[in-house]
Amino acid sequence: MAVNEGDTLSSIQAWKVKMTRQDIRPDPKGRTLRTRLLDKGIAHSFYEKYLWAMPVNGHKVSELNLREIISENFLKWEKEEVQEINNFTSDEMWYPVSIVLLRDAIRYALWAKLKNQKDFIIRGKREVYDKRQIAYSGIYTYVISGISFDKILRIDHDNICLCPDIVYECYDSLNRRVEDHFERQKSILLASRCASKVYCERLESMIKDIFPLEIHLSNKTLKFNSIYYEIIKEPEKMKQARLEKWL
Amino acid sequence: MVIKDERQLSIFAITIQKEKLERIPILETPPIFSDKQPSQELISPIEGIKKYGPYDTNTSDKHLSRKFEGVEFFVFYPKNEDIIYRTLSDLISMLRDGYFERRGAHDTTFEGFESEFRLKEAFIPETNEFIGYTPGSLQKELESRKNDFTLVFERGNRPIVIVGGTSHRSIIKNREQYLEAKLQFTNLDLPCQYASYYEYETGGAGILYSVGRKDRPFGYSLWNFALNIYGKVGGLAWVIRQGLSKAARQVIDLSIGIRFVRSKNQKGFIIGYITILDRFGRLVGVISSQPFKAQIEEGVAGMVIPKEVMESIIIEALKKAISDVRVKEIFTEKETVNIAIHRLSIFHSQEIQGIISAINKWHESENEIKYALIPIIDTPPTLAFDKLAKYWNTLRGTAIKLNDHVAMLYSAGATSLTDRGAFSYPITVIAQNLGEEKCPFTSLEEVCNYVYSLTNLHWQTVIPGSVRLPATLEFAQNVAHLSSLGIMPKESSWLWQTLWFI
């Protein structure tokens, strides 16, 4: 559980533009709007006939030319404004807007941090695979591990935490992704069966190349330094019948 | 295909409160094999069955005691599959005569089905009495044997069909063999236990494959196989003793689990399957909803069940419960009945309205009902590591509060501080209406204890700590899955008194 130790998520500046998905200008190269905007360091979400967007590349909203970005990617729009979001982690904003923007921001931050490192593969759902982390090697297949940053939780009033999880990918001896379900499942199952301590060691070994991670979200910078949060022990509450005798 | 309906995004509903993070004490709920068993005796399923016998042979409760004297096996194998025939022969002889080999240090013995489950008789056929059939023509083969199955009941026994085959649950290849067996025997009101043999280039899978592996322990697999058979003929191997609520020694009288499957006939439609368990964890019945169009609401992740559908299935579930002789007494004796409803996602306000409406309508003519809404999320938002344990594996039964309504619960996993096994994932327990007047629980601790106890009630395995979800959701998932494949007993079938679906 990596708790954000940077700015909290209050008073975030975003662009709010009246338009819908139907107004998206088709891309001659067939790229999705998300890909196009993220290439420019912009996160976005559509909600209630508005486009909500913000820079995630370290710039502030005032430093970028919104009209230029809009005209490149949309056929029409009605009005644009800069809005300060003070309820970023409220239920109302969290599901349709905030989580979508955060996902884009994480994806961009991972790409920015690891783009020059050849040992890493970044995949769609905020997954970073480390080619050096071979978790299992069979006769015909091998499995590498990676970290998923797909789980994002709200913590306290206006903060978030990332919950990194180990993910696995299975390749054959010609470095092709194994598509056969049974073979793939078997190899990944073998690779993922480990005690908690080994799990943590794997996670730590991969995360040290990624953390500290700074995620820019408009005028805010989130900082993630550690994956652990220690729960303070309360000895009188720790009593529990044990199951040593069971096996 | 089963929709897991994890509503993956529902983990967003969780807001961790750092100052609330603390460990919740969870009490072990030992399986009970006999009314005379000391209440604090922690005993494994194998030890319990060996020491006391199955629970239904040791109880004076007429509703819980065993209703049959013996079990009669019918063994089927696909013709021209010599390996199946041979391995099935080995497996069946172990069921009959026992398994006393010790294949390695971590193996266990099995004294035979009749002896271990304290049956008056278990008729287990010799190899030459096995019935060969041609896959695709099983129905034809069964035509002439229907009377054999009927006679079993007249002898006061229960039938079980063991079918060997090359299908395996994790692969698509030869799946039609498995489906044909399940479908044909279920149509005949016969419980069916499939034994698979699957071999691939570098190994194999299935109990028949394992029979021949002399270098691997087989005792636990055999026990699991036997336990499944016992459940499928209607046996009750153990119960748990509920003492879930400290307030007024309350128990949850009915636990209801809801899961979903896509309708095969109507594209875009969903069917809900609801399992109802009594306070001992016995299956009271299964309700299926009418196919309904899944609603996707803006701002809400995942699917929403329409209010009317939810209202209808809850009323049907209550009607089903009260029509069951084992449960009826509870409704007649108690002024207030406590129920808990589980699903794999948070309850949407529309769904809650449906539940409230159903309960209010019920109260107009019957008992008052207190209800707990308990979403279980099986994709954990976060993990806990116990640095005091040798391998940091978190003990099964560990619960950690994330906020006033949410806890993560290790329902499976390590059984000791020195357990070096693979780590397991926790489930997330949400007490959605905790604190409201109609909620029977008074604390998150009670809710976690309750959910934890239900994870002991699956009767699918003798290994403690290997099933993560409570029995309600496990059972509903199995029923929904089989139903989606067209496999479902008739409404009046005796199979509804058994665990035909495990």
HADDOCK unambig.tbl for C-alpha pairs under 7 A between the chains (distance, minus, plus):
assign (segid A and resid 1 and name CA) (segid B and resid 382 and name CA) 6.32 0.50 0.50
assign (segid A and resid 95 and name CA) (segid B and resid 299 and name CA) 5.78 0.50 0.50
assign (segid A and resid 95 and name CA) (segid B and resid 300 and name CA) 6.76 0.50 0.50
assign (segid A and resid 96 and name CA) (segid B and resid 299 and name CA) 5.28 0.50 0.50
assign (segid A and resid 151 and name CA) (segid B and resid 381 and name CA) 6.50 0.50 0.50
assign (segid A and resid 153 and name CA) (segid B and resid 12 and name CA) 6.03 0.50 0.50
assign (segid A and resid 153 and name CA) (segid B and resid 14 and name CA) 6.74 0.50 0.50
assign (segid A and resid 153 and name CA) (segid B and resid 15 and name CA) 6.36 0.50 0.50
assign (segid A and resid 154 and name CA) (segid B and resid 14 and name CA) 6.94 0.50 0.50
assign (segid A and resid 154 and name CA) (segid B and resid 15 and name CA) 4.74 0.50 0.50
assign (segid A and resid 154 and name CA) (segid B and resid 16 and name CA) 6.28 0.50 0.50
assign (segid A and resid 155 and name CA) (segid B and resid 15 and name CA) 5.20 0.50 0.50
assign (segid A and resid 155 and name CA) (segid B and resid 16 and name CA) 4.50 0.50 0.50
assign (segid A and resid 155 and name CA) (segid B and resid 17 and name CA) 5.79 0.50 0.50
assign (segid A and resid 156 and name CA) (segid B and resid 15 and name CA) 6.78 0.50 0.50
assign (segid A and resid 156 and name CA) (segid B and resid 16 and name CA) 6.06 0.50 0.50
assign (segid A and resid 156 and name CA) (segid B and resid 17 and name CA) 4.83 0.50 0.50
assign (segid A and resid 156 and name CA) (segid B and resid 18 and name CA) 6.39 0.50 0.50
assign (segid A and resid 163 and name CA) (segid B and resid 381 and name CA) 6.60 0.50 0.50
assign (segid A and resid 163 and name CA) (segid B and resid 382 and name CA) 5.63 0.50 0.50
assign (segid A and resid 182 and name CA) (segid B and resid 170 and name CA) 6.63 0.50 0.50
assign (segid A and resid 182 and name CA) (segid B and resid 171 and name CA) 6.12 0.50 0.50
assign (segid A and resid 193 and name CA) (segid B and resid 422 and name CA) 5.04 0.50 0.50
assign (segid A and resid 194 and name CA) (segid B and resid 422 and name CA) 4.38 0.50 0.50
assign (segid A and resid 194 and name CA) (segid B and resid 423 and name CA) 6.18 0.50 0.50
assign (segid A and resid 195 and name CA) (segid B and resid 391 and name CA) 6.09 0.50 0.50
assign (segid A and resid 195 and name CA) (segid B and resid 393 and name CA) 6.37 0.50 0.50
assign (segid A and resid 195 and name CA) (segid B and resid 420 and name CA) 6.00 0.50 0.50
assign (segid A and resid 195 and name CA) (segid B and resid 421 and name CA) 5.75 0.50 0.50
assign (segid A and resid 195 and name CA) (segid B and resid 422 and name CA) 4.41 0.50 0.50
assign (segid A and resid 195 and name CA) (segid B and resid 423 and name CA) 4.87 0.50 0.50
assign (segid A and resid 196 and name CA) (segid B and resid 385 and name CA) 6.72 0.50 0.50
assign (segid A and resid 196 and name CA) (segid B and resid 391 and name CA) 6.10 0.50 0.50
assign (segid A and resid 196 and name CA) (segid B and resid 392 and name CA) 5.23 0.50 0.50
assign (segid A and resid 196 and name CA) (segid B and resid 393 and name CA) 5.01 0.50 0.50
assign (segid A and resid 196 and name CA) (segid B and resid 423 and name CA) 5.15 0.50 0.50
assign (segid A and resid 197 and name CA) (segid B and resid 391 and name CA) 5.17 0.50 0.50
assign (segid A and resid 197 and name CA) (segid B and resid 392 and name CA) 5.18 0.50 0.50
assign (segid A and resid 231 and name CA) (segid B and resid 21 and name CA) 6.44 0.50 0.50
assign (segid A and resid 231 and name CA) (segid B and resid 22 and name CA) 6.35 0.50 0.50
assign (segid A and resid 237 and name CA) (segid B and resid 25 and name CA) 5.94 0.50 0.50
assign (segid A and resid 238 and name CA) (segid B and resid 25 and name CA) 6.39 0.50 0.50
assign (segid A and resid 239 and name CA) (segid B and resid 25 and name CA) 6.75 0.50 0.50
assign (segid A and resid 240 and name CA) (segid B and resid 25 and name CA) 6.49 0.50 0.50
assign (segid A and resid 240 and name CA) (segid B and resid 26 and name CA) 6.37 0.50 0.50
assign (segid A and resid 240 and name CA) (segid B and resid 27 and name CA) 6.15 0.50 0.50
assign (segid A and resid 241 and name CA) (segid B and resid 27 and name CA) 6.39 0.50 0.50
assign (segid A and resid 241 and name CA) (segid B and resid 28 and name CA) 5.77 0.50 0.50
assign (segid A and resid 243 and name CA) (segid B and resid 415 and name CA) 5.35 0.50 0.50
assign (segid A and resid 243 and name CA) (segid B and resid 416 and name CA) 6.38 0.50 0.50
assign (segid A and resid 244 and name CA) (segid B and resid 415 and name CA) 6.02 0.50 0.50
assign (segid A and resid 244 and name CA) (segid B and resid 416 and name CA) 5.31 0.50 0.50
assign (segid A and resid 245 and name CA) (segid B and resid 43 and name CA) 6.92 0.50 0.50
assign (segid A and resid 246 and name CA) (segid B and resid 43 and name CA) 5.81 0.50 0.50
assign (segid A and resid 246 and name CA) (segid B and resid 44 and name CA) 4.67 0.50 0.50
assign (segid A and resid 247 and name CA) (segid B and resid 44 and name CA) 6.74 0.50 0.50
